[in-house]
Amino acid sequence: MSILMCVAYLVAWTPYTVLSLLNMAGASPLPTAACIAAPLLAKSSSCYNPVIYFLSVGSFRQDLRVLLGREQEQSSGTSRTRKNVTA
């Protein structure tokens, strides 16, 4: 899972980094579409990590379903402490 997260991070941030370095080096004018797409792709990486985590970790999926009220919490032999927070 951590390798997949690292690859997703590199795929997302490499175009932005390359464009930034080219801009600092004084390269010829960069395409407008690339200058818009690269930062959007880079910043979208914050959305990928929770999705990767959700798909990889079964207990996280189950706890998320309980949190969203889609499934009742299952009591097993182990005791898990949950705090109810009220405003």
C-alpha positions in Angstrom: 0.0 0.0 0.0 2.8 2.5 0.9 4.4 1.8 -2.5 1.2 2.6 -4.3 0.8 5.8 -2.3 4.3 6.9 -3.2 3.8 6.2 -6.9 0.5 8.1 -6.8 2.3 11.1 -5.1 5.1 11.0 -7.7 2.7 10.8 -10.6 0.7 13.7 -9.3 3.5 16.1 -8.4 6.2 15.3 -11.1 4.6 17.4 -13.9 4.2 20.4 -11.5 7.8 20.1 -10.4 9.1 19.9 -13.9 7.1 22.9 -15.1 8.2 24.9 -12.1 11.8 24.1 -12.7 11.5 24.9 -16.4 9.9 28.2 -15.5 12.7 29.1 -13.1 15.3 28.2 -15.7 13.7 30.7 -18.1 12.4 28.2 -20.6 10.4 29.5 -23.5 6.7 30.3 -22.7 5.0 27.2 -21.4 1.6 26.0 -22.8 -1.3 27.5 -20.9 -3.0 24.1 -20.6 0.0 22.6 -19.0 0.3 25.5 -16.6 -3.3 24.9 -15.5 -3.4 21.1 -15.5 -0.1 20.5 -13.6 -1.2 22.3 -10.4 -4.6 20.7 -10.5 -3.2 17.2 -10.9 -0.7 17.9 -8.0 -3.3 19.2 -5.6 -5.7 16.4 -6.4 -3.2 13.9 -4.9 -4.8 14.8 -1.5 -7.9 13.0 -2.8 -6.0 9.9 -3.9 -4.6 8.8 -0.5 -7.9 8.3 1.3 -9.2 6.3 -1.7 -6.1 4.1 -1.8 -6.4 3.7 2.0 -10.1 2.9 1.7 -9.5 0.2 -0.9 -6.5 -1.3 0.9 -7.5 -1.6 4.5 -10.6 -3.7 5.4 -11.0 -2.5 8.9 -11.0 1.1 7.7 -13.9 0.3 5.3 -15.9 -1.4 8.1 -15.3 1.5 10.5 -16.3 4.0 7.8 -19.6 2.1 7.2 -20.3 2.2 10.9 -19.5 5.9 11.1 -21.8 6.7 8.2 -24.6 4.6 9.8 -24.7 2.0 7.0 -23.8 -0.9 9.2 -24.2 -1.7 12.9 -21.1 -2.1 14.9 -20.3 -5.7 15.4 -19.3 -6.7 18.9 -16.6 -9.4 18.9 -14.5 -11.0 21.6 -12.2 -8.0 21.7 -13.3 -4.8 23.3 -13.1 -1.6 21.4 -13.8 1.6 23.1 -15.8 4.2 21.2 -16.6 7.6 22.6 -19.8 9.3 21.7 -19.2 13.0 21.2 -22.1 15.3 21.5 -22.2 19.0 21.0 
